[in-house]
């Protein structure tokens, strides 16, 4: 029984020490992930700015379309009034 416990403890200690010896690769991986997160954060910021500009353009276009619609309605009303008054 003691041999099993000692064997398991030895394997666990070996695995623990083996895991600690490979910290350089782990640190490099964490640094790479940090760089990727920074790149994605910059991209998200850029996309938010672009989306804000597009939203402003859409609001402007919608306003222009509503103005054109109102002007067309006013012109049609004037034409309708002219047609009812005209007699041969």
PDB file of N, CA, C and O in Angstrom:
ATOM      1  N   UNK A   1       0.824  -1.189   0.000  1.00  0.00           N
ATOM      2  CA  UNK A   1       0.000   0.000   0.000  1.00  0.00           C
ATOM      3  C   UNK A   1       0.867   1.251   0.000  1.00  0.00           C
ATOM      4  O   UNK A   1       0.607   2.199  -0.741  1.00  0.00           O
ATOM      5  N   UNK A   2       1.914   1.244   0.851  1.00  0.00           N
ATOM      6  CA  UNK A   2       2.803   2.399   0.919  1.00  0.00           C
ATOM      7  C   UNK A   2       3.530   2.614  -0.405  1.00  0.00           C
ATOM      8  O   UNK A   2       3.775   3.752  -0.807  1.00  0.00           O
ATOM      9  N   UNK A   3       3.872   1.520  -1.078  1.00  0.00           N
ATOM     10  CA  UNK A   3       4.558   1.649  -2.360  1.00  0.00           C
ATOM     11  C   UNK A   3       3.665   2.344  -3.386  1.00  0.00           C
ATOM     12  O   UNK A   3       4.151   3.147  -4.182  1.00  0.00           O
ATOM     13  N   UNK A   4       2.352   2.043  -3.375  1.00  0.00           N
ATOM     14  CA  UNK A   4       1.421   2.688  -4.303  1.00  0.00           C
ATOM     15  C   UNK A   4       1.332   4.180  -4.001  1.00  0.00           C
ATOM     16  O   UNK A   4       1.355   4.999  -4.919  1.00  0.00           O
ATOM     17  N   UNK A   5       1.234   4.534  -2.740  1.00  0.00           N
ATOM     18  CA  UNK A   5       1.122   5.942  -2.345  1.00  0.00           C
ATOM     19  C   UNK A   5       2.397   6.672  -2.738  1.00  0.00           C
ATOM     20  O   UNK A   5       2.340   7.780  -3.271  1.00  0.00           O
ATOM     21  N   UNK A   6       3.545   6.059  -2.478  1.00  0.00           N
ATOM     22  CA  UNK A   6       4.820   6.692  -2.832  1.00  0.00           C
ATOM     23  C   UNK A   6       4.963   6.820  -4.351  1.00  0.00           C
ATOM     24  O   UNK A   6       5.477   7.824  -4.845  1.00  0.00           O
ATOM     25  N   UNK A   7       4.516   5.817  -5.080  1.00  0.00           N
ATOM     26  CA  UNK A   7       4.588   5.865  -6.536  1.00  0.00           C
ATOM     27  C   UNK A   7       3.693   6.975  -7.080  1.00  0.00           C
ATOM     28  O   UNK A   7       4.104   7.725  -7.965  1.00  0.00           O
ATOM     29  N   UNK A   8       2.492   7.082  -6.564  1.00  0.00           N
ATOM     30  CA  UNK A   8       1.554   8.127  -7.000  1.00  0.00           C
ATOM     31  C   UNK A   8       2.105   9.503  -6.640  1.00  0.00           C
ATOM     32  O   UNK A   8       2.042  10.431  -7.447  1.00  0.00           O
ATOM     33  N   UNK A   9       2.641   9.634  -5.435  1.00  0.00           N
ATOM     34  CA  UNK A   9       3.222  10.908  -5.018  1.00  0.00           C
ATOM     35  C   UNK A   9       4.419  11.255  -5.893  1.00  0.00           C
ATOM     36  O   UNK A   9       4.594  12.416  -6.264  1.00  0.00           O
ATOM     37  N   UNK A  10       5.238  10.275  -6.227  1.00  0.00           N
ATOM     38  CA  UNK A  10       6.389  10.508  -7.100  1.00  0.00           C
ATOM     39  C   UNK A  10       5.965  10.946  -8.496  1.00  0.00           C
ATOM     40  O   UNK A  10       6.563  11.850  -9.077  1.00  0.00           O
ATOM     41  N   UNK A  11       4.944  10.310  -9.024  1.00  0.00           N
ATOM     42  CA  UNK A  11       4.429  10.701 -10.345  1.00  0.00           C
ATOM     43  C   UNK A  11       3.856  12.108 -10.319  1.00  0.00           C
ATOM     44  O   UNK A  11       4.063  12.889 -11.248  1.00  0.00           O
ATOM     45  N   UNK A  12       3.138  12.426  -9.255  1.00  0.00           N
ATOM     46  CA  UNK A  12       2.560  13.760  -9.135  1.00  0.00           C
ATOM     47  C   UNK A  12       3.658  14.808  -9.034  1.00  0.00           C
ATOM     48  O   UNK A  12       3.565  15.864  -9.660  1.00  0.00           O
ATOM     49  N   UNK A  13       4.699  14.526  -8.251  1.00  0.00           N
ATOM     50  CA  UNK A  13       5.811  15.453  -8.104  1.00  0.00           C
ATOM     51  C   UNK A  13       6.554  15.618  -9.427  1.00  0.00           C
ATOM     52  O   UNK A  13       6.949  16.729  -9.779  1.00  0.00           O
ATOM     53  N   UNK A  14       6.743  14.538 -10.152  1.00  0.00           N
ATOM     54  CA  UNK A  14       7.402  14.600 -11.464  1.00  0.00           C
ATOM     55  C   UNK A  14       6.574  15.437 -12.440  1.00  0.00           C
ATOM     56  O   UNK A  14       7.117  16.259 -13.178  1.00  0.00           O
ATOM     57  N   UNK A  15       5.293  15.228 -12.438  1.00  0.00           N
ATOM     58  CA  UNK A  15       4.415  16.003 -13.323  1.00  0.00           C
ATOM     59  C   UNK A  15       4.438  17.477 -12.937  1.00  0.00           C
ATOM     60  O   UNK A  15       4.449  18.348 -13.807  1.00  0.00           O
ATOM     61  N   UNK A  16       4.446  17.756 -11.655  1.00  0.00           N
ATOM     62  CA  UNK A  16       4.470  19.138 -11.175  1.00  0.00           C
ATOM     63  C   UNK A  16       5.769  19.818 -11.581  1.00  0.00           C
ATOM     64  O   UNK A  16       5.754  20.944 -12.079  1.00  0.00           O
ATOM     65  N   UNK A  17       6.885  19.143 -11.373  1.00  0.00           N
ATOM     66  CA  UNK A  17       8.175  19.710 -11.750  1.00  0.00           C
ATOM     67  C   UNK A  17       8.307  19.840 -13.260  1.00  0.00           C
ATOM     68  O   UNK A  17       8.880  20.814 -13.749  1.00  0.00           O
ATOM     69  N   UNK A  18       7.795  18.891 -13.986  1.00  0.00           N
ATOM     70  CA  UNK A  18       7.823  18.965 -15.445  1.00  0.00           C
ATOM     71  C   UNK A  18       6.992  20.127 -15.951  1.00  0.00           C
ATOM     72  O   UNK A  18       7.368  20.791 -16.917  1.00  0.00           O
ATOM     73  N   UNK A  19       5.877  20.373 -15.311  1.00  0.00           N
ATOM     74  CA  UNK A  19       5.020  21.493 -15.700  1.00  0.00           C
ATOM     75  C   UNK A  19       5.671  22.828 -15.404  1.00  0.00           C
ATOM     76  O   UNK A  19       5.497  23.777 -16.169  1.00  0.00           O
ATOM     77  N   UNK A  20       6.411  22.928 -14.322  1.00  0.00           N
ATOM     78  CA  UNK A  20       7.082  24.173 -13.954  1.00  0.00           C
ATOM     79  C   UNK A  20       8.270  24.464 -14.847  1.00  0.00           C
ATOM     80  O   UNK A  20       8.629  25.627 -15.033  1.00  0.00           O
ATOM     81  N   UNK A  21       8.886  23.438 -15.401  1.00  0.00           N
ATOM     82  CA  UNK A  21      10.064  23.623 -16.234  1.00  0.00           C
ATOM     83  C   UNK A  21       9.718  24.241 -17.582  1.00  0.00           C
ATOM     84  O   UNK A  21      10.613  24.778 -18.235  1.00  0.00           O
ATOM     85  N   UNK A  22       8.482  24.195 -18.028  1.00  0.00           N
ATOM     86  CA  UNK A  22       8.079  24.652 -19.343  1.00  0.00           C
ATOM     87  C   UNK A  22       7.389  26.005 -19.261  1.00  0.00           C
ATOM     88  O   UNK A  22       6.442  26.247 -20.009  1.00  0.00           O
ATOM     89  N   UNK A  23       7.827  26.889 -18.385  1.00  0.00           N
ATOM     90  CA  UNK A  23       7.156  28.177 -18.221  1.00  0.00           C
ATOM     91  C   UNK A  23       7.491  29.153 -19.336  1.00  0.00           C
ATOM     92  O   UNK A  23       6.707  30.066 -19.597  1.00  0.00           O
ATOM     93  N   UNK A  24       8.623  28.995 -19.999  1.00  0.00           N
ATOM     94  CA  UNK A  24       8.990  29.918 -21.079  1.00  0.00           C
ATOM     95  C   UNK A  24       7.983  29.834 -22.219  1.00  0.00           C
ATOM     96  O   UNK A  24       7.556  30.857 -22.756  1.00  0.00           O
ATOM     97  N   UNK A  25       7.609  28.627 -22.582  1.00  0.00           N
ATOM     98  CA  UNK A  25       6.625  28.465 -23.653  1.00  0.00           C
ATOM     99  C   UNK A  25       5.268  29.016 -23.217  1.00  0.00           C
ATOM    100  O   UNK A  25       4.541  29.611 -24.012  1.00  0.00           O
ATOM    101  N   UNK A  26       4.945  28.808 -21.955  1.00  0.00           N
ATOM    102  CA  UNK A  26       3.679  29.318 -21.433  1.00  0.00           C
ATOM    103  C   UNK A  26       3.672  30.839 -21.425  1.00  0.00           C
ATOM    104  O   UNK A  26       2.676  31.457 -21.799  1.00  0.00           O
ATOM    105  N   UNK A  27       4.778  31.448 -21.002  1.00  0.00           N
ATOM    106  CA  UNK A  27       4.875  32.908 -20.996  1.00  0.00           C
ATOM    107  C   UNK A  27       4.793  33.471 -22.410  1.00  0.00           C
ATOM    108  O   UNK A  27       4.157  34.501 -22.633  1.00  0.00           O
ATOM    109  N   UNK A  28       5.431  32.801 -23.360  1.00  0.00           N
ATOM    110  CA  UNK A  28       5.365  33.236 -24.755  1.00  0.00           C
ATOM    111  C   UNK A  28       3.936  33.140 -25.281  1.00  0.00           C
ATOM    112  O   UNK A  28       3.474  34.025 -26.001  1.00  0.00           O
ATOM    113  N   UNK A  29       3.249  32.079 -24.925  1.00  0.00           N
ATOM    114  CA  UNK A  29       1.868  31.905 -25.348  1.00  0.00           C
ATOM    115  C   UNK A  29       0.968  32.993 -24.761  1.00  0.00           C
ATOM    116  O   UNK A  29       0.093  33.525 -25.444  1.00  0.00           O
ATOM    117  N   UNK A  30       1.194  33.314 -23.492  1.00  0.00           N
ATOM    118  CA  UNK A  30       0.404  34.369 -22.839  1.00  0.00           C
ATOM    119  C   UNK A  30       0.697  35.718 -23.488  1.00  0.00           C
ATOM    120  O   UNK A  30      -0.215  36.518 -23.696  1.00  0.00           O
ATOM    121  N   UNK A  31       1.968  35.975 -23.810  1.00  0.00           N
ATOM    122  CA  UNK A  31       2.326  37.233 -24.469  1.00  0.00           C
ATOM    123  C   UNK A  31       1.655  37.329 -25.840  1.00  0.00           C
ATOM    124  O   UNK A  31       1.143  38.383 -26.216  1.00  0.00           O
ATOM    125  N   UNK A  32       1.661  36.217 -26.584  1.00  0.00           N
ATOM    126  CA  UNK A  32       1.002  36.210 -27.903  1.00  0.00           C
ATOM    127  C   UNK A  32      -0.493  36.472 -27.767  1.00  0.00           C
ATOM    128  O   UNK A  32      -1.080  37.215 -28.553  1.00  0.00           O
ATOM    129  N   UNK A  33      -1.096  35.856 -26.767  1.00  0.00           N
ATOM    130  CA  UNK A  33      -2.531  36.085 -26.556  1.00  0.00           C
ATOM    131  C   UNK A  33      -2.799  37.529 -26.162  1.00  0.00           C
ATOM    132  O   UNK A  33      -3.796  38.115 -26.582  1.00  0.00           O
ATOM    133  N   UNK A  34      -1.910  38.106 -25.352  1.00  0.00           N
ATOM    134  CA  UNK A  34      -2.055  39.517 -24.973  1.00  0.00           C
ATOM    135  C   UNK A  34      -1.984  40.417 -26.192  1.00  0.00           C
ATOM    136  O   UNK A  34      -2.759  41.366 -26.313  1.00  0.00           O
ATOM    137  N   UNK A  35      -1.049  40.122 -27.104  1.00  0.00           N
ATOM    138  CA  UNK A  35      -0.941  40.915 -28.334  1.00  0.00           C
ATOM    139  C   UNK A  35      -2.199  40.789 -29.183  1.00  0.00           C
ATOM    140  O   UNK A  35      -2.677  41.773 -29.747  1.00  0.00           O
ATOM    141  N   UNK A  36      -2.727  39.584 -29.270  1.00  0.00           N
ATOM    142  CA  UNK A  36      -3.949  39.380 -30.054  1.00  0.00           C
ATOM    143  C   UNK A  36      -5.125  40.132 -29.455  1.00  0.00           C
ATOM    144  O   UNK A  36      -5.947  40.693 -30.180  1.00  0.00           O
ATOM    145  N   UNK A  37      -5.201  40.143 -28.119  1.00  0.00           N
ATOM    146  CA  UNK A  37      -6.277  40.880 -27.448  1.00  0.00           C
ATOM    147  C   UNK A  37      -6.142  42.370 -27.730  1.00  0.00           C
ATOM    148  O   UNK A  37      -7.141  43.047 -27.975  1.00  0.00           O
ATOM    149  N   UNK A  38      -4.913  42.888 -27.697  1.00  0.00           N
ATOM    150  CA  UNK A  38      -4.689  44.303 -27.998  1.00  0.00           C
ATOM    151  C   UNK A  38      -5.099  44.627 -29.432  1.00  0.00           C
ATOM    152  O   UNK A  38      -5.723  45.659 -29.679  1.00  0.00           O
ATOM    153  N   UNK A  39      -4.751  43.753 -30.378  1.00  0.00           N
ATOM    154  CA  UNK A  39      -5.132  43.965 -31.776  1.00  0.00           C
ATOM    155  C   UNK A  39      -6.650  43.954 -31.933  1.00  0.00           C
ATOM    156  O   UNK A  39      -7.212  44.791 -32.639  1.00  0.00           O
ATOM    157  N   UNK A  40      -7.303  43.016 -31.281  1.00  0.00           N
ATOM    158  CA  UNK A  40      -8.767  42.938 -31.383  1.00  0.00           C
ATOM    159  C   UNK A  40      -9.426  44.149 -30.736  1.00  0.00           C
ATOM    160  O   UNK A  40     -10.437  44.644 -31.234  1.00  0.00           O
ATOM    161  N   UNK A  41      -8.867  44.625 -29.640  1.00  0.00           N
ATOM    162  CA  UNK A  41      -9.419  45.818 -28.992  1.00  0.00           C
ATOM    163  C   UNK A  41      -9.307  47.023 -29.912  1.00  0.00           C
ATOM    164  O   UNK A  41     -10.242  47.817 -30.013  1.00  0.00           O
ATOM    165  N   UNK A  42      -8.171  47.166 -30.581  1.00  0.00           N
ATOM    166  CA  UNK A  42      -7.996  48.269 -31.523  1.00  0.00           C
ATOM    167  C   UNK A  42      -8.965  48.143 -32.688  1.00  0.00           C
ATOM    168  O   UNK A  42      -9.524  49.141 -33.142  1.00  0.00           O
ATOM    169  N   UNK A  43      -9.166  46.918 -33.174  1.00  0.00           N
ATOM    170  CA  UNK A  43     -10.090  46.699 -34.291  1.00  0.00           C
ATOM    171  C   UNK A  43     -11.527  47.007 -33.882  1.00  0.00           C
ATOM    172  O   UNK A  43     -12.281  47.598 -34.655  1.00  0.00           O
ATOM    173  N   UNK A  44     -11.907  46.610 -32.675  1.00  0.00           N
ATOM    174  CA  UNK A  44     -13.255  46.890 -32.186  1.00  0.00           C
ATOM    175  C   UNK A  44     -13.460  48.393 -32.059  1.00  0.00           C
ATOM    176  O   UNK A  44     -14.518  48.911 -32.417  1.00  0.00           O
ATOM    177  N   UNK A  45     -12.457  49.088 -31.554  1.00  0.00           N
ATOM    178  CA  UNK A  45     -12.554  50.537 -31.432  1.00  0.00           C
ATOM    179  C   UNK A  45     -12.729  51.190 -32.798  1.00  0.00           C
ATOM    180  O   UNK A  45     -13.542  52.099 -32.966  1.00  0.00           O
ATOM    181  N   UNK A  46     -11.959  50.718 -33.765  1.00  0.00           N
ATOM    182  CA  UNK A  46     -12.060  51.243 -35.118  1.00  0.00           C
ATOM    183  C   UNK A  46     -13.437  50.972 -35.717  1.00  0.00           C
ATOM    184  O   UNK A  46     -14.027  51.843 -36.356  1.00  0.00           O
ATOM    185  N   UNK A  47     -13.940  49.768 -35.506  1.00  0.00           N
ATOM    186  CA  UNK A  47     -15.260  49.417 -36.037  1.00  0.00           C
ATOM    187  C   UNK A  47     -16.369  50.228 -35.370  1.00  0.00           C
ATOM    188  O   UNK A  47     -17.347  50.596 -36.022  1.00  0.00           O
ATOM    189  N   UNK A  48     -16.222  50.506 -34.077  1.00  0.00           N
ATOM    190  CA  UNK A  48     -17.221  51.340 -33.394  1.00  0.00           C
ATOM    191  C   UNK A  48     -17.237  52.740 -33.982  1.00  0.00           C
ATOM    192  O   UNK A  48     -18.302  53.323 -34.188  1.00  0.00           O
ATOM    193  N   UNK A  49     -16.063  53.273 -34.249  1.00  0.00           N
ATOM    194  CA  UNK A  49     -15.975  54.604 -34.849  1.00  0.00           C
ATOM    195  C   UNK A  49     -16.614  54.612 -36.232  1.00  0.00           C
ATOM    196  O   UNK A  49     -17.380  55.516 -36.567  1.00  0.00           O
ATOM    197  N   UNK A  50     -16.294  53.604 -37.026  1.00  0.00           N
ATOM    198  CA  UNK A  50     -16.870  53.501 -38.366  1.00  0.00           C
ATOM    199  C   UNK A  50     -18.383  53.345 -38.312  1.00  0.00           C
ATOM    200  O   UNK A  50     -19.101  53.931 -39.123  1.00  0.00           O
ATOM    201  N   UNK A  51     -18.863  52.562 -37.363  1.00  0.00           N
ATOM    202  CA  UNK A  51     -20.310  52.357 -37.222  1.00  0.00           C
ATOM    203  C   UNK A  51     -20.987  53.670 -36.838  1.00  0.00           C
ATOM    204  O   UNK A  51     -22.088  53.958 -37.307  1.00  0.00           O
ATOM    205  N   UNK A  52     -20.339  54.464 -35.993  1.00  0.00           N
ATOM    206  CA  UNK A  52     -20.896  55.759 -35.622  1.00  0.00           C
ATOM    207  C   UNK A  52     -21.002  56.689 -36.818  1.00  0.00           C
ATOM    208  O   UNK A  52     -21.997  57.396 -36.978  1.00  0.00           O
ATOM    209  N   UNK A  53     -19.967  56.685 -37.663  1.00  0.00           N
ATOM    210  CA  UNK A  53     -19.997  57.514 -38.863  1.00  0.00           C
ATOM    211  C   UNK A  53     -21.097  57.052 -39.818  1.00  0.00           C
ATOM    212  O   UNK A  53     -21.800  57.873 -40.408  1.00  0.00           O
ATOM    213  N   UNK A  54     -21.241  55.744 -39.966  1.00  0.00           N
ATOM    214  CA  UNK A  54     -22.288  55.219 -40.849  1.00  0.00           C
ATOM    215  C   UNK A  54     -23.676  55.553 -40.321  1.00  0.00           C
ATOM    216  O   UNK A  54     -24.576  55.874 -41.098  1.00  0.00           O
ATOM    217  N   UNK A  55     -23.854  55.479 -39.010  1.00  0.00           N
ATOM    218  CA  UNK A  55     -25.148  55.813 -38.419  1.00  0.00           C
ATOM    219  C   UNK A  55     -25.478  57.281 -38.672  1.00  0.00           C
ATOM    220  O   UNK A  55     -26.624  57.623 -38.963  1.00  0.00           O
ATOM    221  N   UNK A  56     -24.479  58.141 -38.562  1.00  0.00           N
ATOM    222  CA  UNK A  56     -24.687  59.563 -38.834  1.00  0.00           C
ATOM    223  C   UNK A  56     -25.068  59.781 -40.297  1.00  0.00           C
ATOM    224  O   UNK A  56     -25.955  60.581 -40.596  1.00  0.00           O
ATOM    225  N   UNK A  57     -24.405  59.077 -41.202  1.00  0.00           N
ATOM    226  CA  UNK A  57     -24.713  59.186 -42.628  1.00  0.00           C
ATOM    227  C   UNK A  57     -26.132  58.697 -42.913  1.00  0.00           C
ATOM    228  O   UNK A  57     -26.852  59.295 -43.713  1.00  0.00           O
ATOM    229  N   UNK A  58     -26.523  57.621 -42.263  1.00  0.00           N
ATOM    230  CA  UNK A  58     -27.875  57.087 -42.462  1.00  0.00           C
ATOM    231  C   UNK A  58     -28.917  58.081 -41.958  1.00  0.00           C
ATOM    232  O   UNK A  58     -29.935  58.301 -42.613  1.00  0.00           O
ATOM    233  N   UNK A  59     -28.665  58.681 -40.799  1.00  0.00           N
ATOM    234  CA  UNK A  59     -29.613  59.682 -40.289  1.00  0.00           C
ATOM    235  C   UNK A  59     -29.730  60.856 -41.243  1.00  0.00           C
ATOM    236  O   UNK A  59     -30.828  61.360 -41.480  1.00  0.00           O
ATOM    237  N   UNK A  60     -28.605  61.294 -41.793  1.00  0.00           N
ATOM    238  CA  UNK A  60     -28.606  62.404 -42.740  1.00  0.00           C
ATOM    239  C   UNK A  60     -29.377  62.035 -44.009  1.00  0.00           C
ATOM    240  O   UNK A  60     -30.168  62.830 -44.516  1.00  0.00           O
ATOM    241  N   UNK A  61     -29.141  60.833 -44.512  1.00  0.00           N
ATOM    242  CA  UNK A  61     -29.844  60.384 -45.723  1.00  0.00           C
ATOM    243  C   UNK A  61     -31.340  60.247 -45.466  1.00  0.00           C
ATOM    244  O   UNK A  61     -32.155  60.578 -46.327  1.00  0.00           O
ATOM    245  N   UNK A  62     -31.696  59.760 -44.288  1.00  0.00           N
ATOM    246  CA  UNK A  62     -33.116  59.613 -43.955  1.00  0.00           C
ATOM    247  C   UNK A  62     -33.786  60.977 -43.884  1.00  0.00           C
ATOM    248  O   UNK A  62     -34.910  61.147 -44.357  1.00  0.00           O
ATOM    249  N   UNK A  63     -33.097  61.947 -43.294  1.00  0.00           N
ATOM    250  CA  UNK A  63     -33.646  63.297 -43.218  1.00  0.00           C
ATOM    251  C   UNK A  63     -33.832  63.892 -44.608  1.00  0.00           C
ATOM    252  O   UNK A  63     -34.856  64.516 -44.887  1.00  0.00           O
ATOM    253  N   UNK A  64     -32.843  63.700 -45.482  1.00  0.00           N
ATOM    254  CA  UNK A  64     -32.944  64.215 -46.849  1.00  0.00           C
ATOM    255  C   UNK A  64     -34.098  63.539 -47.597  1.00  0.00           C
ATOM    256  O   UNK A  64     -34.808  64.190 -48.364  1.00  0.00           O
ATOM    257  N   UNK A  65     -34.280  62.249 -47.376  1.00  0.00           N
ATOM    258  CA  UNK A  65     -35.371  61.528 -48.040  1.00  0.00           C
ATOM    259  C   UNK A  65     -36.727  62.035 -47.556  1.00  0.00           C
ATOM    260  O   UNK A  65     -37.654  62.195 -48.349  1.00  0.00           O
ATOM    261  N   UNK A  66     -36.837  62.287 -46.255  1.00  0.00           N
ATOM    262  CA  UNK A  66     -38.106  62.804 -45.722  1.00  0.00           C
ATOM    263  C   UNK A  66     -38.395  64.200 -46.274  1.00  0.00           C
ATOM    264  O   UNK A  66     -39.542  64.518 -46.586  1.00  0.00           O
ATOM    265  N   UNK A  67     -37.350  65.041 -46.398  1.00  0.00           N
ATOM    266  CA  UNK A  67     -37.534  66.374 -46.975  1.00  0.00           C
ATOM    267  C   UNK A  67     -37.988  66.278 -48.435  1.00  0.00           C
ATOM    268  O   UNK A  67     -38.876  67.011 -48.870  1.00  0.00           O
ATOM    269  N   UNK A  68     -37.364  65.366 -49.179  1.00  0.00           N
ATOM    270  CA  UNK A  68     -37.743  65.192 -50.587  1.00  0.00           C
ATOM    271  C   UNK A  68     -39.173  64.685 -50.698  1.00  0.00           C
ATOM    272  O   UNK A  68     -39.914  65.105 -51.588  1.00  0.00           O
ATOM    273  N   UNK A  69     -39.566  63.790 -49.806  1.00  0.00           N
ATOM    274  CA  UNK A  69     -40.934  63.263 -49.823  1.00  0.00           C
ATOM    275  C   UNK A  69     -41.937  64.378 -49.539  1.00  0.00           C
ATOM    276  O   UNK A  69     -42.976  64.466 -50.193  1.00  0.00           O
ATOM    277  N   UNK A  70     -41.622  65.225 -48.563  1.00  0.00           N
ATOM    278  CA  UNK A  70     -42.525  66.335 -48.232  1.00  0.00           C
ATOM    279  C   UNK A  70     -42.623  67.313 -49.395  1.00  0.00           C
ATOM    280  O   UNK A  70     -43.706  67.810 -49.703  1.00  0.00           O
ATOM    281  N   UNK A  71     -41.494  67.589 -50.040  1.00  0.00           N
ATOM    282  CA  UNK A  71     -41.505  68.515 -51.182  1.00  0.00           C
ATOM    283  C   UNK A  71     -42.294  67.919 -52.350  1.00  0.00           C
ATOM    284  O   UNK A  71     -43.023  68.641 -53.030  1.00  0.00           O
ATOM    285  N   UNK A  72     -42.160  66.626 -52.590  1.00  0.00           N
ATOM    286  CA  UNK A  72     -42.913  65.976 -53.663  1.00  0.00           C
ATOM    287  C   UNK A  72     -44.409  66.023 -53.361  1.00  0.00           C
ATOM    288  O   UNK A  72     -45.215  66.259 -54.261  1.00  0.00           O
ATOM    289  N   UNK A  73     -44.781  65.802 -52.112  1.00  0.00           N
ATOM    290  CA  UNK A  73     -46.205  65.864 -51.744  1.00  0.00           C
ATOM    291  C   UNK A  73     -46.747  67.272 -51.964  1.00  0.00           C
ATOM    292  O   UNK A  73     -47.857  67.451 -52.464  1.00  0.00           O
ATOM    293  N   UNK A  74     -45.942  68.279 -51.581  1.00  0.00           N
ATOM    294  CA  UNK A  74     -46.379  69.658 -51.766  1.00  0.00           C
ATOM    295  C   UNK A  74     -46.542  69.981 -53.260  1.00  0.00           C
ATOM    296  O   UNK A  74     -47.493  70.656 -53.652  1.00  0.00           O
ATOM    297  N   UNK A  75     -45.610  69.495 -54.083  1.00  0.00           N
ATOM    298  CA  UNK A  75     -45.705  69.733 -55.521  1.00  0.00           C
ATOM    299  C   UNK A  75     -46.917  69.010 -56.108  1.00  0.00           C
ATOM    300  O   UNK A  75     -47.606  69.567 -56.963  1.00  0.00           O
ATOM    301  N   UNK A  76     -47.185  67.796 -55.671  1.00  0.00           N
ATOM    302  CA  UNK A  76     -48.359  67.072 -56.160  1.00  0.00           C
ATOM    303  C   UNK A  76     -49.654  67.766 -55.757  1.00  0.00           C
ATOM    304  O   UNK A  76     -50.600  67.828 -56.543  1.00  0.00           O
ATOM    305  N   UNK A  77     -49.696  68.283 -54.547  1.00  0.00           N
ATOM    306  CA  UNK A  77     -50.888  69.017 -54.114  1.00  0.00           C
ATOM    307  C   UNK A  77     -51.108  70.254 -54.980  1.00  0.00           C
ATOM    308  O   UNK A  77     -52.241  70.566 -55.346  1.00  0.00           O
ATOM    309  N   UNK A  78     -50.019  70.961 -55.307  1.00  0.00           N
ATOM    310  CA  UNK A  78     -50.150  72.142 -56.171  1.00  0.00           C
ATOM    311  C   UNK A  78     -50.670  71.742 -57.544  1.00  0.00           C
ATOM    312  O   UNK A  78     -51.532  72.418 -58.105  1.00  0.00           O
ATOM    313  N   UNK A  79     -50.142  70.637 -58.092  1.00  0.00           N
ATOM    314  CA  UNK A  79     -50.595  70.178 -59.402  1.00  0.00           C
ATOM    315  C   UNK A  79     -52.065  69.747 -59.361  1.00  0.00           C
ATOM    316  O   UNK A  79     -52.818  70.003 -60.301  1.00  0.00           O
ATOM    317  N   UNK A  80     -52.464  69.094 -58.273  1.00  0.00           N
ATOM    318  CA  UNK A  80     -53.870  68.691 -58.142  1.00  0.00           C
ATOM    319  C   UNK A  80     -54.773  69.917 -58.115  1.00  0.00           C
ATOM    320  O   UNK A  80     -55.835  69.919 -58.737  1.00  0.00           O
ATOM    321  N   UNK A  81     -54.360  70.960 -57.398  1.00  0.00           N
ATOM    322  CA  UNK A  81     -55.160  72.183 -57.340  1.00  0.00           C
ATOM    323  C   UNK A  81     -55.240  72.852 -58.704  1.00  0.00           C
ATOM    324  O   UNK A  81     -56.287  73.395 -59.057  1.00  0.00           O
ATOM    325  N   UNK A  82     -54.170  72.827 -59.472  1.00  0.00           N
ATOM    326  CA  UNK A  82     -54.182  73.434 -60.795  1.00  0.00           C
ATOM    327  C   UNK A  82     -55.113  72.652 -61.730  1.00  0.00           C
ATOM    328  O   UNK A  82     -55.801  73.255 -62.553  1.00  0.00           O
ATOM    329  N   UNK A  83     -55.143  71.343 -61.615  1.00  0.00           N
ATOM    330  CA  UNK A  83     -55.960  70.515 -62.494  1.00  0.00           C
ATOM    331  C   UNK A  83     -57.436  70.713 -62.205  1.00  0.00           C
ATOM    332  O   UNK A  83     -58.247  70.648 -63.129  1.00  0.00           O
ATOM    333  N   UNK A  84     -57.809  70.948 -60.972  1.00  0.00           N
ATOM    334  CA  UNK A  84     -59.233  71.146 -60.663  1.00  0.00           C
ATOM    335  C   UNK A  84     -59.708  72.513 -61.086  1.00  0.00           C
ATOM    336  O   UNK A  84     -60.897  72.680 -61.357  1.00  0.00           O
ATOM    337  N   UNK A  85     -58.839  73.493 -61.154  1.00  0.00           N
ATOM    338  CA  UNK A  85     -59.230  74.833 -61.553  1.00  0.00           C
ATOM    339  C   UNK A  85     -59.251  75.023 -63.072  1.00  0.00           C
ATOM    340  O   UNK A  85     -59.937  75.912 -63.577  1.00  0.00           O
ATOM    341  N   UNK A  86     -58.525  74.215 -63.779  1.00  0.00           N
ATOM    342  CA  UNK A  86     -58.403  74.398 -65.212  1.00  0.00           C
ATOM    343  C   UNK A  86     -59.660  73.916 -65.929  1.00  0.00           C
ATOM    344  O   UNK A  86     -60.112  72.791 -65.721  1.00  0.00           O
ATOM    345  N   UNK A  87     -60.213  74.773 -66.769  1.00  0.00           N
ATOM    346  CA  UNK A  87     -61.377  74.401 -67.575  1.00  0.00           C
ATOM    347  C   UNK A  87     -61.157  74.875 -68.980  1.00  0.00           C
ATOM    348  O   UNK A  87     -60.565  75.932 -69.199  1.00  0.00           O
ATOM    349  N   UNK A  88     -61.630  74.102 -69.944  1.00  0.00           N
ATOM    350  CA  UNK A  88     -61.530  74.487 -71.354  1.00  0.00           C
ATOM    351  C   UNK A  88     -62.663  75.374 -71.760  1.00  0.00           C
ATOM    352  O   UNK A  88     -62.736  75.793 -72.916  1.00  0.00           O
TER     353      UNK A  88
END
